[in-house]
Amino acid sequence: MRDVVHAMDDLLPGKFEITREGIVHDAISPNSPHELTRLRLRKCLETAMPQEIVAHTGKPDVEDESEGIMRRPDVMVIAWSDMDVPGSFDPRALIAAIEVVSHSNPDNDWIGKVRDYPLIGIPIYAIFDPRTGTGAVLTDINTTPDGPRYATRKDFVYGEDVTIGDWTISTDGLPRYQPIGR
């Protein structure tokens, strides 16, 4: 499936990822509020973090071959030294994964990744939702009968400070999506 996803990445717009259920395609390319949110989060985090840690917004993916999951977080908090690898990043090397909820496929961020990220060992998952001006930071992976799950969830609204790992950033002024049809 990985080869199919990489081939489609070059041919079709949007973003492709692999979950346990199959390939997820976010068909619409990210819009301005999505990209501005990614940029603001990256810049705020990098201002707060030590230089050996980066808030990365590009490729490659994170992949756990044993679980059959390949994801591409909007922002990956990772040490520079853990980026120097061939192929995909090891998800367990990430300090945090940050997602800006897609206007076209919000369930991918709020349901699919909430399930997949603890399964592949990403210790912190922060979700920013420009549709509602809210978000959540999920931490503390716990083993359950249904598999690993985040045990702690801290909700926030835009305008509040939010803590991701060891760093607190402002959400004041993050862009919001306009209602569809405008």
HURA-V570136 format. One record per residue. N is the residue number from 1. PHI is phi in whole degrees, 0 to 359 (999 if undefined). NEAR is the number of other C-alpha atoms within 12 Angstrom. Layout:
BEGIN
N_PHI_NEAR, N_PHI_NEAR
END
This chain:
BEGIN
1_999_21, 2_303_25, 3_296_14, 4_296_16, 5_298_27, 6_295_24, 7_293_14, 8_290_20, 9_306_25, 10_276_13, 11_255_13, 12_241_17, 13_290_16, 14_97_22, 15_231_32, 16_247_34, 17_221_36, 18_246_32, 19_242_34, 20_294_24, 21_274_17, 22_133_19, 23_274_26, 24_253_29, 25_237_26, 26_268_26, 27_292_21, 28_266_17, 29_297_20, 30_304_24, 31_266_22, 32_302_21, 33_300_26, 34_298_30, 35_292_28, 36_295_23, 37_296_37, 38_304_37, 39_297_25, 40_297_28, 41_296_43, 42_301_34, 43_295_21, 44_298_27, 45_296_34, 46_294_26, 47_292_19, 48_273_23, 49_269_24, 50_294_16, 51_297_15, 52_280_16, 53_247_27, 54_231_30, 55_258_36, 56_270_33, 57_241_29, 58_242_21, 59_274_22, 60_272_26, 61_283_35, 62_251_43, 63_216_35, 64_242_29, 65_299_22, 66_296_13, 67_266_22, 68_70_21, 69_237_35, 70_226_40, 71_234_47, 72_230_42, 73_300_41, 74_296_38, 75_225_42, 76_243_44, 77_271_46, 78_206_37, 79_287_25, 80_310_20, 81_296_14, 82_277_24, 83_271_27, 84_274_14, 85_224_15, 86_283_13, 87_76_18, 88_288_26, 89_287_35, 90_285_31, 91_300_37, 92_286_25, 93_278_28, 94_290_37, 95_277_33, 96_202_40, 97_243_47, 98_236_44, 99_237_42, 100_258_49, 101_300_39, 102_286_36, 103_295_30, 104_270_25, 105_211_25, 106_296_24, 107_296_21, 108_301_32, 109_278_35, 110_274_28, 111_240_17, 112_300_28, 113_284_41, 114_296_38, 115_279_30, 116_284_38, 117_298_47, 118_292_36, 119_298_35, 120_263_36, 121_90_34, 122_281_40, 123_288_35, 124_226_42, 125_232_47, 126_250_42, 127_242_47, 128_243_45, 129_244_35, 130_293_33, 131_291_27, 132_246_23, 133_70_27, 134_227_29, 135_189_33, 136_206_34, 137_243_33, 138_251_36, 139_216_30, 140_61_22, 141_297_25, 142_233_20, 143_280_14, 144_232_13, 145_301_7, 146_268_11, 147_111_19, 148_297_22, 149_218_30, 150_286_31, 151_269_21, 152_239_19, 153_229_21, 154_243_23, 155_279_23, 156_213_26, 157_242_25, 158_304_26, 159_110_18, 160_270_20, 161_283_24, 162_231_29, 163_256_30, 164_239_39, 165_66_27, 166_266_16, 167_237_23, 168_250_19, 169_231_27, 170_273_25, 171_253_31, 172_298_20, 173_82_19, 174_297_33, 175_292_28, 176_242_30, 177_286_28, 178_278_16, 179_305_11, 180_298_9, 181_102_5, 182_260_5
END
